[in-house]
């Protein structure tokens, strides 16, 4: 089975021009087939403010009304995605931007209204693996923004972490997939105050122990639960750390289902 | 040689939601391989005003500074392109959005500064025909926005008419290409005041005559010169008219190099 890397970059890599430049250079040098998934960080909120459009948050989660969906589509699907693609092209990486609507790459359903109406938010239902495979087979690097569609004409805002995990799981039928979450820390830390306390390997047993002893910051738990879920569904390893880890430049955390 | 239709839609089809809906329905029903090229009409100017960004025009042509390029990238590459793609997907047309940067589809150079500095405006230098062919061979309908790149990391604003003509010419090596310009009139008119005076066929001889007798509105001349140029470079026919012409619903003008 061929290898495939699915790399997700988050808020601060997108927000800081120098961090983005460094990441794109590293990413372009990463060997083998790869997919990039990006969110948009706080830029959407800033733009909504500039346009005088109210941003409604419930429990720290954005409510995506029609106007905010437009902003997300303009920023994530337009400005951020196209600039990343153009810059990767300049670095000899044959990048191609995608929303979930493009070639029906990632289909979703609008989240049903429960106690909260999240608005135009999508939960992924299907990944068009043959289309991703076609691109990869032809040396193209897909660059996915965090937008899906319902195949009824509606675009939907979708969490970029989830898109990365879902695409990685779907493609693990055809590839040996590694899933890389780049963020501002060097990895999962033993001590949140000490950036050098990176836990290099975590398996389910170690994870259970870390949770039992409250050694992991509570904010990491849902994220790590999703990572182990992806591993159970076929992803071969998950990496969490700062962007330079993708070239093996920095220590980072590797999550696997391995017994040892 | 297989047939291929390259269809360009302009300002008012993009600007009027109902006109766009009608067009997309017709376009989705157009048989055979096809490519859609769209501009963004006056929406970019409206958005610049909303954001308080000055729009500089010289001789009726927009100067594209960095801020206006961002707006164009957000609107044409993001909001307009992704919404068209999602709506075509709902109509069972397997659309995929592209800027020129995506998979290096359309490369350009920044227009050299002459008497006027147009800013970030691109003149097309190369079309990645093998990539278009790959998509078409797999039943994908490319939807191109009017943005190119210089392959040095810079996006460039490019005239949508020119993109349509250049893509049509480049692909005429592999396909029998028809090039369709949809606009607000039924075609080239004998009498600008009379919408029914459509000239159905124009060849170079007839065109010379129409120009000599001043029977064509002067605004049409550069557009038609470009059409005949595309025909000379390999496009098999050019169609000018209102959007429903693409399904043969309305009279329109056909330009060819035919002697009769």
Interface residues (C-beta under 8 A of the other chain):
Chain A: X50 X51 X70 X73 X74 X75 X76 X77 X78 X79 X81 X82 X83 X85 X86 X87 X89 X90 X94 X95 X96 X97 X99 X101 X102 X103 X104 X131 X134 X138 X140 X147 X149 X151 X152 X153 X154 X155
Chain B: X50 X51 X70 X73 X74 X75 X76 X77 X78 X79 X81 X82 X83 X85 X86 X87 X89 X90 X94 X95 X96 X97 X99 X101 X102 X103 X104 X134 X138 X140 X147 X149 X151 X152 X153 X154 X155
